[in-house]
Amino acid sequence: MKTKKVLTYVAIAFVVFYLYSRPAEAATAVKGALNGITSGASQLALFFTNLLG
């Protein structure tokens, strides 16, 4: 359990460092992730529309 907590803190520290040191690249990464989530949700909605329609 302690290892999981340490890894979580390390991951958070890395994200904060990345956001601080390279904000433009971080913004691009976040935008890409959100576009992927939006695209996936859209495809899922389209699947259920076709399935039930």
N, C-alpha and C positions, 0 to 999 in steps of 0.2 A: 504494500500500500504506500509506503514511503517513497518507493521508486517512482510510482505514478505521479505523486505530488511534485517530486523534483523535476521530472520530465515536463510536467505542465508548466512549472515556473520557468524552465529553460525555454520552452516554446514561446511563452508570453514575452520573455525578455528578447528573444530573437525577433519577434514581430515588432516590438517597440523600437528596437535598434534599426530594423529595416525601414520602418516608417520614418524615423528621424533622419537616417543617413541617405535614403533614396526615395523621397516622397513621390516623384513623378513615376518611377517604376512601380512603386507600391500602388499608386492610384490606377495604373494600367492593369496590374494584377487583379485588383479588386473589381475593376470594371469587367475584366474578362471572366472572372468567377461569377459575377452577377448575370452577365449575358448568358453564360452556360446554364445557370439555374433557371433563368427566364425561358430560354429555349426548351429546356427539358420539361418545364411546366406546360408550356404551350403545346408541345408534342403529346404530352400525357392527356391534356384536355381534348386535343384533336382525336386521339385514340378512343376516348370514352364517348365523344360525340358520334363518331362513326360506329362504334359498337352498339350504342343505344338508339341511334337514329335510324 
